[in-house]
Amino acid sequence: MSEARVNNLSNESNTGGPTITGITTFSGTNFFVPPIGNTAQRPENPQKGELRFNTDTKHLEYFKGDTIGWSEIEASHGQLDGGYRGLSMGGEAPGDSDVIQYITISTLGNSIDFGNLTNARGTTGCCASRTRGLAASGYGSGYHNIIDYVTISSLGDAIDFGDLLNAKQGVGGLSNSTRGVFSLGSPSYDNTMQYVTIATTGNAVDFGDKRAASGYSGECASSTRGLWMGGYVSTNTYDNAIDYITIASTGNSSDFGDMTTTIINCGGVSNATRGVALGGRGASPHPIYNTMQYVTIATLGNAVDFGDLTQARQTRSSGCASPTRGCALGGYQPAKSDVIDYIQIATTGNAVDFGNMIAAIAANGCCSNGHGGLSG
């Protein structure tokens, strides 16, 4: 049997390799080295299926098409080596920010740059499927109704998804694996809810009404139910109510129970069974809490004490989760914080330090590809 060794193949103009047709088999038992480069060195006009190793993310990635972009092979599902990923989108740091950051929830460490929103804004409402993360509405040089999306397993800038029916800030977002639901905030608080189908693009559609017009609530979900926890009704009027919806249907929210106190700006995390509200701010004289509260999503009833964050802060929309861990990313103390905490959702107890954000930030919307709405 003969053997040919070739160290380099290129076309006649030396601008690339030859095109190989038919079935090509690599029979070696050692390794195959794909093209290597950082994110900025991605080819300008890639073809579907192109494969490379990204030195920024330390993952293999392949090009899935102009709409989806580059996807990481090792982190395309949370149960692979890449781990479940939590995203922080936009915020105030100190001015309006368009920065998207991510963490790998199963690890410890600081957040890493992901890309940028289509415009700088904070107080967005976020939700996610296993593949896509959405950031809706927010405030940045005015109120916005835009919805952006990213592919969670890749890195890169957000793409326009569609619009909410209203330009708002303080929007709440929750989801199951297919549908994202948003409740509206200020200005002119109303009680409407809107939804989108995450796998498509397009404008939001009316879902139904909350029992009261409010914003700046905490959110969590199972695969069937979504909960809105607390909220801002009007000046110095805060809510302690917990509302719930059935995500797969449309209709008005129903009473679930009450928080342990009137509260706004509490972040929310959940696994398949339990939702946890993180920190928040009370009514006048506006105490800032380090307390966490939890509910069992499939039942009805009042929230119960869970434990304490590492520092008192308002974590509105800055929570993300895997099936086991919940993380709180940044927040107001009232000064902005760069602290990332984590908890074990299935137990009770105090939060533990996870790492730090790129910079101190608040009013950042967060989502993940492992939250409780994606179970089942």
N, C-alpha and C positions, 0 to 999 in steps of 0.2 A: 504494500500500500504506500503510495507516494504522499508527501506532505509539502505544502507550499506555505512559506512564511512571508507575510507582507506587513511591513511596518506602517505604511501610509498609502491611502487611496484618495485621489482627488480627480475632479473633472479636468477637461483640457484647459480651461481658463483659470484653474486653481482657486475657484470661488466656492467649492463645495465638493462633496463626495459623489460617487456615481450612484445612479438609481438602480436598485437591485429588485428584480421582479420575481414572481413565483414564491414558493415556500422556502424560507431560509432557516436553517437549523444551526444553533450554536451548541456544539457537543462537548465543549470544554467543561471541566468540573471546578474550575477556579472562580473566575468572575468575569463580568462584562461591564465596561466603564462607559456610561452614557455621557453626553455633553454636560459640562459643569460650568456654572456661572451664578452670579447673584441676580436679584430680582430686576435690577436695572438693565441687565444684559440679556433679558429675554428677547427672542427674535421679534422683529417689527411686524412681520406678516406670517405668523405661525399657521401651520396646517393642523387640522384635527388629528389627534393621536400623537403629536410630537412629544417626546419624552426627554427630560433633563433632570439633573440634580441641582437644587437651589441651595447655594451656600449660605444665604441669609436665614432660611427656615430650617435648613439641615434635613430636608425631605426631598424625595423624588416627587416630581410633578409632571402632569401631562395636560395638553391643551384640549379642552372639550368643545370649543367653538367660540365664535365672537360674542355671543350673549352670555355664556357661562364663564368663559375665560379659563385660567389655569387652576387646576385642582391638585391638592397634595394626595398622593397615593396612600401614604402612611397615616394620614389624619382624616381621611375621607369618611370615617365612621368612628364614633367615640370609643368603641370597644377595641380598636386597633391601637398600635403603639403610640400614636399621636395623642391619645387621650381626649376627653371632652374639653371643648374650648369655650371660654367665656369672653364676650366682646363688650367693650365700653365704647360708646359712640357719641361724639360731640361732648358738650358740657360747657362749663365756665372755668377757664384756667389761665389767667384770671378773667380775660375777656371771652367772648364767644369763640368756641373752638370747633374745628372740623375734624379733629384727630380721632381716628379709630385705633384702639389698643386691644391687645388680647392677652389672656393668661391660659395656661393649661391647668384645668381645675384640680386634677389628680396630683399635681406637683406642688412645690412651694417656690416662690421667686417673684421677681418684679415683672410688671407688664411690659409688653413688647409692641413696637409700632406695627400696625396692620395696614393702614392706608388713610384715606380721607373721605368724609362725606361730600356731597355735591355742594354744600354751603355750610358755613360756620353757624352753629346754633346749639342751644341747650334746652333742657326740660322736654326732651323728646319722649315718645312712647315707643318701646321696643318689644318685639316678639320674634320667634324663630321656629323653623322646622329643623329637621336633622341636617339640612344642607344650607338653608338660607337664613340670614338675619335681616330684619327690617327695622328702620328707624323712621318714625312718623312725626311730622309736624315739629313744633318747637319755636323758640324765640332767638333771633339773631338779626339785629338791625330791622326789626319788625317781626310780625307773626307770620308763620309759614304753614302751608298745608301739604307740603311735599312729603312723599314717602320714598326713601332710598332703600336699596337692598345690596347685600354683599353675599358672596359664597363663603361660608364660614371656614371651610377647610383650606382655602387658598388665602393669599394676601393680595391686596390691591384696593383701589378706590371704589367707592359706592357708585351704583348706577340708579338712575331714576326708575321707580316702580310705578308711580301714579300719584294721585292726590287724595287726601281726606276731603270731605265735603265742606269743611270749615278750616280756617287758619287759626291755630290755637297753640298755647303752651300748657305745660302741666298735664299733658295727655298720658293716660295709662294704657299699657299694652299687655296682652296675654294671648296664649295660643294653645292649640293642640298640634298635631302633626301636619294638618292641612290648612287650618283657618286661623287667622289672626284677628283679634277683636280689640278695638280701641274705645276708651271712654274719653270724653273731651274735658278740657280745662278752661283757662281764662283766655281772652277776656269774655265777659258776658256768659258766666257759667250756665251751662244747660245740662240736661240729663240724657242726651242722646248717646247711643253707642253705634259704632260702625264696624264693618268687617271687610276683610279681603281674603282671597285664596292665595296662599303664600307661593305656591309653585308657578303661578301665572304672574302677569303684570296687569295693572289697570287701577281704576279709581275705586275708592271705598264705597260700600253700599250700606244703607241703613239696617241696623240690627234690631233695635228696640230702645227702650228707655230705662235708665236707672230710676230707682225710687225717689232720688233727690238729685238736684243739680249740684254737682261738686267736681272738684279736680284735685290733683296732687295726692292721690290715694296710693296705697301699696297694692301690688297685684301678685297673684299666684294661680296655679292651675294644675289640675290632673288632666287625664286624657278626655274626660267628659265635662268637668266643671271648671269655670273660671270664677275667681273671687276678687272683689274690690274691697279694700280694707281702709277704713277711715276716709278723710278727705276734707278739703277746704270748701265751705259753702258760701261764706261772705266774710267781710272784715270781722275778725275776731270771733267768727262762728265756725268751729271745727266739728267734725262728725266722728262718732265712735262706732258707726254702723258698719257691718259687713254685709255686702250684697253678693249674690251668686247668680250665675247664668249657666245654661247648658250650651256649650260652645258650638256643637254641631247643629243646633236649631237657631231660630231667631225668636225674639220676644223680649219682654221686659224682665228686669232683674227681680229677684225675690229676697226676702229677709233671711239671712243666715244666722245672725247673732250679733254680738257687740265686742269691740276691742276692750281691753282693760281700762282705757282712758280715751278721751277725745284726742285725736291725733291727725297730723298731716305729715307728708314727706317721709313715710316709712318705706324702705325698700322691701320687696317681697321675694322669697325663694321657695321652691317646693320640690319634693320628689313625687312619686305617684300617689302618696297617701296623705302627706302632711305639708301644710303651708306655714311659713315662718315670716313674721313681720320684723324688720330690722330697724331699731332706733326710731327716730322721728322727732317731731316738735309738737308740744302741747299748746293749748290756748293761753291767753294772757294770764300770767306774765311771760309766756312763751318759753317754758323750760325745754331744754334739748335732752333727749333720753338716750341712755345706753341700753335700755331694756329691750329684750326680744320677746315676742308673743307667738304662740302657735295654735293652729286649729287642725282638726282632722277633716279633710276636704269632703269626704263622702258623707259626713254627718251634718247635723245642724248644731249650733251651740256657740257659746262665748269663747273668746281666746283665753289661753292659759299661759302663765309665765314660762319662758324657755330658758333664760339666762341673760348674760350681759355681753355687749360688744366690748372690745378693748378700749374704746373711747366713745363718749357720748357724741352722737352726730346724726344729722338728717341724711338718710341714704336713699332718698326718693329715686326709684327706678334704677338704682345702681346695684341691684342684686342679680346674681346669675348662679346656676346650679348644675350639678351632675346628679345622677341617681342617689348619690350618697352625701355629697358636700354642697353647702351653700356658701357663697362668697359675697361680701359687701365691699365694693370698690369705690373709695373716695367718699365725699360727702361734705356737708357743712358742720362746723363745730361751735360757733358760727364761722370761724375762719375755714377756708377750704383745706381739705385733708388729702394726703397721698397714701393713707393707710389702706391696705387690703386685709380684711379679716376672713376667717372661714369657720364654719361649724359643721358638725356631723348631724344631718337633718333628722335621722331616725332616733337620736338620743336627745337629751336636754343637757344644758351646761353652757359655760361661757365660751365666747369666741376665742380663737387663737390667731396670732399674727401669721399672715401668709407671705407678705412682701409689700412692695410699694408701687404706686402708679408712676408713670414717667414724670409727672409733675402733679402738684396738689390740684385737685379738680372737684367740682360739685355739679349738680344738675346734669350729670351724664346718664344717658340711657344705656341699659345693659341687657344682654340676652345670651343664650347658650344653645348648643346642640345636644344638651343632655337634661333639660328641665323636666319637671313632672308631667307636663302636658304631652310629652312625647312617649310616655310609657304605654304599654299595651299594644 
